Amino acid sequence: MRLKQVREENCKTQKEIAEYLNVKQNTYSQYETGVRQLPIDVLIKLAKYYNVSTDYILELED
């Protein structure tokens, strides 16, 4: 997944995104590293936030 890449391209911290998602920073960190599975509703929310497709975040398209 491109979670970290997209976040860094938008100059955001894990803490900022975690607050937006209403989760703890540690939980968001686990999404980025793949330790925790990313829920579909969170994926959709992030795609809307970054104005990209879910496929882009999932690395199914460029």
C-alpha positions as CSV (number, residue, x, y, z in Angstrom):
1,M,0.0,0.0,0.0
2,R,1.0,3.6,-0.6
3,L,-0.2,5.0,2.7
4,K,3.1,6.3,3.8
5,Q,4.0,7.6,0.3
6,V,0.7,9.5,-0.1
7,R,0.9,10.9,3.4
8,E,4.4,12.2,3.0
9,E,3.6,13.7,-0.5
10,N,0.9,15.7,1.3
11,C,3.3,16.8,4.1
12,K,1.2,15.2,6.8
13,T,2.3,13.4,10.0
14,Q,1.0,10.1,11.2
15,K,-0.5,12.0,14.1
16,E,-2.4,14.4,11.9
17,I,-3.9,11.5,9.8
18,A,-4.7,9.5,12.9
19,E,-6.6,12.5,14.4
20,Y,-8.5,12.9,11.1
21,L,-9.5,9.2,11.2
22,N,-10.2,9.4,14.9
23,V,-7.8,6.6,15.8
24,K,-4.6,6.5,17.9
25,Q,-1.3,7.3,16.1
26,N,-0.1,3.8,16.9
27,T,-3.1,2.3,15.1
28,Y,-2.5,4.4,12.0
29,S,1.2,3.4,12.1
30,Q,0.2,-0.2,12.1
31,Y,-2.0,0.4,9.0
32,E,1.1,1.9,7.2
33,T,3.3,-1.0,8.2
34,G,0.8,-3.7,7.4
35,V,0.6,-5.0,11.0
36,R,-3.0,-4.1,11.1
37,Q,-5.5,-4.6,8.2
38,L,-6.8,-1.3,6.8
39,P,-10.7,-1.3,7.1
40,I,-12.5,-0.5,3.9
41,D,-14.2,2.5,5.4
42,V,-10.9,4.0,6.4
43,L,-9.5,3.3,3.0
44,I,-12.4,5.2,1.4
45,K,-12.0,8.1,3.8
46,L,-8.3,8.4,3.1
47,A,-8.9,8.2,-0.7
48,K,-11.3,11.1,-0.4
49,Y,-9.0,13.0,1.9
50,Y,-6.1,12.8,-0.5
51,N,-8.2,13.0,-3.6
52,V,-6.9,9.8,-5.1
53,S,-8.6,6.5,-5.9
54,T,-8.6,3.5,-3.6
55,D,-6.9,1.6,-6.3
56,Y,-4.0,4.1,-6.2
57,I,-3.6,3.6,-2.4
58,L,-3.7,-0.2,-2.9
59,E,-1.1,0.1,-5.7
60,L,-3.5,-1.3,-8.3
61,E,-2.9,1.7,-10.6
62,D,-0.3,4.4,-11.0
